[in-house]
Amino acid sequence: MRDVAVLGVGMHPFGAFYSGKSNTEMSLVAGLAALDDAGLTFADVDAAYAGHIFATVMSGTRVMKEFGLTGIPVQRIENASATGSAAFREAYLAVSAGHYDVAMVLGFDKMTTMIQSGTAGTAPENMEDAILPAGFFAMWATRRMHERGTKVEHLARIAAKNFNNGALNPMAQRQAKERVTAERVLASGMVAWPLTKMMSCPIGDGAACAIIGPVELARKFNPGRPLVKIVASTLQSERYERGHIFQGPVVGPARMSVDSSQAVYEQAGVGPQDLDLVQVHDAFVIEELEYYELLGLCKPGEAEKYIEEGAFEIGGAKCAVSTDGGLIARGHPGGPTGLAQIWETTLQLRGEADKRQVRRKNGDLPHLGLCHMMGGGSVCVIHLLQRG
């Protein structure tokens, strides 16, 4: 297995582009930006992995043809919200095994088209057809409130943090014009108690891309830039254990995040205390709160205390979480979401995140970043990226 680095990253801003911005248009912006960032052209790419959820059959291959007809293999990956993350993992495994030297991973989706056309059909045998995702996560939140004494203010503070981080990210869908407070979050319209609109991710459109290759190529094409290496990766589904309850493919069992994070920590020889920044699947704020504990960022029952102290904010006492605004503010179009996390973490590790730049307590650039995505509550994908 070869050491693999992120050679380049690119994004098209996320947003709700109802009357424009096709998947092809957004993908070209993201893909060409990633190639330019890597110092490569599409002719240098040996294989492409396309991730999308809502686009039609063969959309990945059709989009790739817009970059050039070079005969490379194009593989479409889909794993619900974790689609982009899963595509990144497949490319990483192929490059690390030596099958390809340069792989392009592209995620895109246009959820607004799906909503307008009314094609978001559901199968009647599934429980989530009767209860929307907001309902599932609202029940998760109320259960925590009952068991741990969590307050709506804790949830609101997470959302406010993410909105304020997103305001510093030019690619974020929700751009607050003034600092967001917990009070403003609580005053936004109710979706499913206790979750308000500002505690829930929006629908939207977008594209994101990463180019990966062996570390030698990173040093060759960008010798003066900090190297960003992929040091661990895992994709897991739920495990049976005594008393196992199928919670439905929206929330999924919490154990998946615990098991997956422990797997990447073991792979990289690190622990959660070594993390400088973390991106999580925060489609609803209760998820981020739970993942503080499930990923080992704090002990069970401590999350609320650290939220009150601002420990997970940029510059806080703990590692910074959702530095680009997360799904709540940056947006969650589906296919590109996991790659948007790679984009953000790569820029952070290079020291190129501008006003939202994370730094260690001694002023140094961050060293280690974790990207976590859940796919329909049925899979968990985690990557660890390291500088140098």
C-alpha positions in Angstrom: 0.0 0.0 0.0 1.4 3.4 -1.1 1.1 6.6 0.9 -1.6 8.7 -0.8 -2.0 12.5 -0.7 -4.7 15.0 -1.7 -3.2 16.6 -4.8 -5.9 19.2 -5.3 -9.4 20.2 -4.3 -12.1 22.3 -5.9 -15.8 23.3 -5.3 -18.7 25.0 -6.9 -20.5 27.1 -4.2 -23.5 25.3 -2.7 -26.9 26.9 -3.1 -30.5 26.5 -4.2 -30.2 27.2 -7.9 -33.8 26.3 -9.0 -33.7 27.8 -12.5 -30.1 27.3 -13.4 -26.7 25.7 -12.7 -26.9 22.2 -14.1 -24.9 19.3 -12.7 -22.5 19.5 -15.6 -21.9 23.2 -15.1 -21.3 22.9 -11.4 -19.1 19.8 -11.9 -16.9 21.5 -14.5 -16.3 24.4 -12.1 -15.4 22.1 -9.2 -13.4 19.7 -11.3 -11.3 22.3 -13.2 -10.6 24.1 -9.9 -9.3 20.8 -8.4 -7.2 20.1 -11.5 -5.8 23.6 -11.4 -5.1 23.3 -7.6 -3.2 20.1 -8.3 -1.2 21.5 -11.2 -2.6 18.8 -13.5 -4.8 18.5 -16.6 -7.5 15.9 -17.2 -5.1 14.1 -19.5 -3.1 13.3 -16.3 -6.1 11.5 -14.7 -6.0 7.7 -14.7 -9.4 7.0 -13.3 -12.5 8.9 -12.2 -15.1 8.2 -9.5 -18.4 10.1 -9.7 -20.8 10.3 -6.7 -24.4 11.4 -7.1 -27.7 10.4 -5.5 -30.4 12.2 -7.5 -29.1 12.5 -11.0 -30.2 10.1 -13.8 -28.5 6.9 -14.9 -25.0 7.4 -16.4 -24.8 11.1 -15.3 -21.4 10.5 -13.8 -20.0 9.2 -17.1 -21.7 12.0 -19.1 -20.3 14.7 -16.8 -16.8 13.2 -17.0 -17.0 13.3 -20.8 -17.1 17.1 -20.6 -13.6 17.1 -19.2 -12.3 15.1 -22.2 -12.6 11.8 -24.0 -9.5 10.1 -22.7 -10.8 6.5 -22.3 -10.3 6.4 -18.5 -12.5 4.1 -16.4 -15.4 6.0 -14.8 -17.2 4.5 -11.8 -20.3 5.8 -10.2 -20.6 5.4 -6.4 -23.8 6.0 -4.3 -24.2 5.6 -0.5 -26.8 8.2 0.4 -25.4 11.2 2.3 -22.0 9.4 2.4 -21.8 9.2 -1.4 -18.9 11.6 -1.8 -17.1 10.1 1.1 -17.5 6.6 -0.2 -16.3 7.6 -3.7 -13.2 9.2 -2.1 -12.5 6.0 -0.3 -12.7 3.9 -3.4 -10.3 6.2 -5.2 -8.0 6.1 -2.2 -7.9 2.3 -2.1 -7.2 2.1 -5.8 -4.4 4.6 -5.7 -2.9 3.2 -2.6 -2.9 -0.3 -4.1 -1.0 1.0 -7.2 -3.8 0.5 -9.7 -3.8 4.2 -10.7 -1.4 7.1 -10.0 -4.0 9.9 -10.3 -7.7 9.6 -9.5 -10.3 12.2 -9.8 -13.2 12.1 -7.3 -16.2 14.2 -8.3 -19.5 14.6 -6.4 -22.5 16.5 -7.6 -26.3 16.8 -7.1 -29.2 19.1 -7.8 -31.8 18.5 -5.1 -33.9 21.4 -6.2 -34.7 19.7 -9.5 -35.8 16.6 -7.6 -38.0 18.6 -5.3 -39.6 20.6 -8.2 -40.3 17.5 -10.4 -41.8 15.6 -7.5 -39.7 12.5 -8.1 -38.7 12.1 -4.4 -40.8 8.9 -4.2 -40.7 6.5 -1.3 -41.5 2.8 -0.8 -44.4 2.1 1.5 -42.7 -0.8 3.3 -40.2 1.6 4.8 -40.9 3.3 8.1 -39.3 6.5 7.0 -42.0 7.0 4.4 -44.3 7.8 7.2 -41.9 9.8 9.4 -39.6 12.3 7.7 -35.9 12.6 8.7 -36.7 15.7 10.8 -39.1 13.6 12.8 -36.5 10.8 13.5 -33.9 13.3 14.6 -36.4 15.2 16.7 -37.1 12.0 18.6 -33.4 11.5 19.0 -33.1 15.0 20.5 -36.1 14.6 22.8 -34.7 11.2 24.0 -31.4 12.9 24.9 -33.2 15.7 26.6 -35.0 13.1 28.7 -31.9 11.1 29.5 -29.2 13.7 29.8 -31.0 17.0 30.6 -30.0 18.5 27.2 -31.7 21.9 26.6 -32.9 23.5 23.4 -30.3 26.2 24.1 -27.5 23.6 23.7 -28.8 22.7 20.2 -29.2 26.4 19.3 -25.6 27.1 20.3 -24.3 24.4 17.9 -26.4 25.8 15.1 -25.2 29.4 15.8 -21.6 28.2 15.8 -22.0 26.6 12.4 -23.8 29.6 10.9 -21.0 31.8 12.0 -18.4 29.5 10.6 -20.3 29.3 7.3 -20.4 33.0 7.0 -16.6 32.9 6.6 -16.8 30.2 3.9 -17.4 31.5 0.4 -18.8 28.1 -0.7 -21.5 28.0 2.0 -25.1 28.0 1.0 -26.4 29.9 4.0 -24.5 33.2 4.4 -25.5 35.1 7.5 -24.9 38.8 7.1 -24.5 39.4 10.9 -23.4 37.3 13.8 -26.0 34.6 14.6 -27.0 34.0 18.2 -28.7 31.1 19.9 -31.7 33.3 20.4 -32.0 33.9 16.6 -31.8 30.1 16.0 -34.6 29.4 18.5 -36.8 32.1 16.9 -36.6 30.6 13.5 -39.6 28.5 12.3 -40.2 25.1 13.9 -39.7 22.0 11.8 -40.1 19.2 14.4 -39.8 20.1 18.0 -37.2 20.9 19.3 -35.6 21.3 15.9 -36.0 24.7 14.1 -35.2 25.6 10.6 -31.8 26.9 11.5 -31.1 23.6 13.3 -31.8 21.7 10.1 -29.8 21.5 6.9 -31.3 23.0 3.7 -31.9 21.3 0.4 -29.6 22.6 -2.3 -27.3 22.0 -5.3 -23.5 21.9 -5.7 -20.4 20.0 -6.7 -17.0 19.3 -5.1 -13.9 17.5 -6.3 -10.7 16.0 -5.0 -7.6 14.8 -7.0 -5.5 12.2 -5.2 -2.3 10.5 -6.0 0.9 9.1 -4.3 2.8 11.5 -2.1 5.6 11.7 -4.5 3.4 13.4 -7.1 2.3 15.9 -4.5 5.9 16.8 -3.8 6.6 17.0 -7.5 3.8 19.2 -8.6 3.5 21.4 -5.5 6.9 21.3 -3.7 6.4 24.4 -1.7 3.0 23.6 -0.3 2.2 21.6 2.8 1.5 17.9 2.0 -1.9 16.6 3.0 -1.8 12.9 3.4 -4.7 10.4 3.8 -3.6 8.4 6.9 -6.7 6.3 7.6 -10.0 5.5 6.0 -12.9 3.2 6.9 -16.4 2.4 5.7 -18.6 0.3 8.0 -22.2 -0.8 8.3 -24.0 -1.7 11.5 -23.1 -4.7 13.5 -25.5 -7.1 15.3 -25.3 -7.1 19.1 -27.6 -8.5 21.7 -30.6 -6.3 22.0 -29.9 -4.7 18.6 -32.7 -2.5 17.4 -33.1 -1.5 13.8 -33.6 2.2 14.1 -34.3 2.8 10.5 -32.0 3.9 7.7 -32.2 7.6 8.7 -30.7 7.8 12.2 -29.1 4.3 12.4 -27.3 2.9 15.5 -24.9 5.1 17.3 -22.4 2.3 17.6 -21.4 2.7 13.9 -19.7 6.0 14.6 -17.9 4.6 17.7 -16.6 1.5 15.8 -15.6 3.5 12.7 -13.7 6.2 14.6 -11.9 3.6 16.7 -10.9 1.9 13.4 -9.3 5.0 11.9 -7.6 6.0 15.2 -6.0 2.5 15.3 -5.0 2.7 11.6 -3.3 6.0 12.1 -1.9 5.3 15.6 -3.6 8.4 17.0 -6.5 9.2 19.4 -9.3 11.7 19.4 -7.1 14.0 21.6 -4.8 14.4 18.6 -7.4 15.9 16.4 -7.2 19.6 15.5 -10.5 19.8 13.5 -13.4 17.6 12.7 -16.2 17.7 10.1 -19.3 15.7 11.0 -22.7 14.7 9.5 -24.8 17.4 11.1 -27.9 17.3 8.9 -29.6 18.2 12.2 -27.8 19.7 15.2 -28.6 16.8 17.5 -26.2 14.7 15.4 -23.3 17.0 16.0 -23.9 17.0 19.7 -24.0 13.2 19.8 -20.9 12.9 17.6 -18.9 14.9 20.1 -19.2 11.9 22.4 -19.4 9.0 19.8 -16.2 10.1 18.1 -14.4 10.4 21.5 -14.0 14.2 21.4 -15.4 14.2 25.0 -16.7 11.6 27.4 -20.4 10.6 27.5 -22.5 13.2 29.2 -19.9 15.9 28.8 -21.1 17.4 25.5 -23.4 20.0 27.0 -20.8 21.4 29.3 -18.3 21.8 26.5 -21.0 23.4 24.3 -21.6 26.0 27.0 -17.9 26.7 27.1 -17.6 27.1 23.4 -15.0 24.3 23.3 -15.8 23.1 19.8 -15.7 26.6 18.2 -12.7 27.8 16.2 -10.2 28.8 18.8 -12.0 26.8 21.6 -10.5 24.6 24.2 -11.3 21.4 22.2 -10.9 20.7 18.5 -12.9 22.9 16.1 -15.9 21.1 14.6 -17.8 22.0 11.4 -15.3 24.7 10.5 -16.9 25.4 7.1 -20.4 25.7 8.5 -21.2 22.0 8.3 -24.3 20.6 6.6 -26.3 23.2 8.6 -24.8 26.3 6.9 -22.4 25.1 4.2 -25.3 22.9 2.8 -26.0 19.3 2.0 -26.8 18.6 -1.7 -26.1 14.9 -1.2 -23.4 13.6 -3.6 -20.8 16.3 -3.1 -21.2 16.7 0.7 -18.4 14.4 1.8 -16.0 15.9 -0.7 -16.8 19.4 0.6 -15.5 18.1 3.9 -12.3 17.0 2.1 -12.0 20.4 0.5 -12.3 22.2 3.8 -10.0 19.9 5.7 -7.3 20.1 3.0 -7.4 23.9 3.0 -7.3 24.0 6.8 -4.2 21.7 6.9 -2.5 23.8 4.3 -3.2 27.0 6.2 -5.4 28.3 3.3 -8.7 28.7 5.1 -8.5 32.5 5.5 -10.7 34.0 8.3 -11.9 30.6 9.5 -8.3 29.2 9.8 -7.8 26.8 12.7 -4.6 27.0 14.6 -3.1 25.1 17.5 -2.6 26.6 20.9 1.0 27.5 20.0 -0.1 29.2 16.8 1.0 26.3 14.5 -1.2 25.1 11.6 -3.5 22.1 12.4 -1.9 18.7 12.0 -4.8 16.3 11.9 -8.3 16.5 10.6 -11.2 14.0 10.7 -14.1 13.8 8.1 -17.1 11.8 9.2 -20.3 11.1 7.2 -23.3 8.8 7.7 -25.1 7.3 4.7 -28.8 6.9 5.3 -28.1 5.8 8.9 -26.9 2.5 7.4 -23.2 3.2 6.8 -20.5 5.3 8.4 -17.4 6.6 6.4 -14.5 8.3 8.2 -11.2 9.6 6.8 -8.2 11.1 8.6 -6.1 13.7 6.8 -2.7 14.7 8.1 -0.4 17.6 7.3 3.2 16.8 6.4 
